[in-house]
Amino acid sequence: MAGPGAKPDPAAQPKLRLDKWLWQARFFKGRDLAAETILSGHLRLNGQHCRKPGHAVQSGDVLTFPQGNRIRVIRVLALGERRGPAGEAARLYDDLDDKAAGSDAVAGLE
């Protein structure tokens, strides 16, 4: 069991609070709105309901949540250092919903 003087595990993957990541990736205008969505039970983390805004998120996690009139399916690619411009925020995730829509469109043309 690690105590206060224990050395950090170099193999451990860095993590970030879920509400903070959603805010940094520009899905919500404020962390309070992100936390509200999480607390309401409308977010899934790797297929499991998540109701804790402080839950840790890491690269490779898949988030499913409502935004406006659509359901977003996002894979976390990186953790942000700050809430930067939209281009910087877009590099934090991969929108899996767009790929599904694109493959359906290609399949319809064949």
C-alpha positions in Angstrom: 0.0 0.0 0.0 1.4 3.4 -1.0 1.7 6.0 1.7 2.4 9.8 1.6 6.2 9.2 1.1 5.8 6.6 -1.7 7.3 7.2 -5.0 5.0 7.6 -8.0 4.7 4.7 -10.4 6.4 5.6 -13.6 4.2 3.2 -15.6 1.0 4.8 -14.3 -0.9 6.6 -17.0 -1.8 10.3 -16.2 -5.4 11.0 -15.4 -7.6 14.1 -15.2 -11.0 14.9 -13.7 -13.8 14.1 -16.1 -15.6 17.5 -15.7 -12.3 19.3 -16.3 -11.5 17.3 -19.4 -14.9 17.9 -20.9 -14.5 21.7 -20.3 -10.9 21.7 -21.7 -12.1 19.8 -24.8 -14.8 22.6 -25.2 -17.8 20.3 -25.0 -19.3 22.6 -22.3 -18.9 26.3 -21.6 -18.2 25.7 -18.0 -17.1 22.9 -15.6 -20.4 23.4 -13.7 -22.4 22.5 -16.9 -20.2 19.4 -17.5 -20.6 18.4 -13.8 -24.4 18.8 -14.1 -24.5 16.5 -17.1 -22.4 13.9 -15.3 -24.4 14.2 -12.0 -27.7 13.7 -13.9 -26.5 10.3 -15.1 -26.5 11.2 -18.8 -22.8 10.3 -19.3 -21.2 6.9 -19.9 -17.5 6.2 -19.4 -16.4 3.1 -21.3 -20.0 1.9 -21.5 -20.7 2.3 -17.7 -22.9 5.1 -16.2 -20.7 7.6 -14.4 -22.2 10.1 -11.9 -19.0 11.5 -10.4 -17.6 14.7 -12.0 -14.2 13.9 -10.3 -13.9 10.5 -11.8 -10.5 10.1 -13.5 -10.4 10.0 -17.3 -7.3 8.9 -19.3 -6.2 8.4 -22.9 -8.2 5.6 -24.6 -11.4 6.1 -22.6 -14.7 6.4 -24.5 -17.3 8.9 -23.4 -21.0 8.9 -24.5 -23.1 11.9 -23.6 -25.8 14.2 -25.0 -24.9 17.6 -26.4 -27.7 19.7 -27.8 -29.9 17.5 -29.9 -27.3 14.7 -30.6 -25.5 12.0 -28.7 -21.7 12.4 -28.8 -19.4 9.4 -28.8 -15.8 10.5 -28.1 -12.5 8.7 -27.6 -10.0 10.5 -25.3 -6.7 10.9 -27.1 -4.9 13.2 -24.8 -5.3 15.2 -21.5 -5.2 19.0 -21.8 -3.0 21.4 -19.9 -5.5 24.3 -20.3 -8.7 25.3 -22.0 -7.1 26.5 -25.3 -8.5 27.5 -28.7 -10.8 25.1 -30.6 -8.0 23.7 -32.7 -6.0 22.7 -29.7 -9.1 21.3 -28.0 -10.0 19.2 -31.1 -6.6 17.3 -30.7 -7.7 16.0 -27.3 -10.4 13.6 -28.8 -11.5 11.5 -31.7 -15.2 11.9 -32.6 -16.3 8.3 -33.2 -19.8 9.3 -34.2 -18.5 11.1 -37.3 -16.6 8.0 -38.5 -19.8 5.9 -38.2 -21.8 8.4 -40.2 -19.1 8.6 -42.8 -18.9 4.8 -43.2 -22.7 4.7 -43.6 -22.5 7.3 -46.4 -19.8 5.3 -48.2 -21.7 2.1 -47.9 -24.8 3.7 -49.4 -22.9 4.7 -52.5 -21.8 1.1 -53.4 
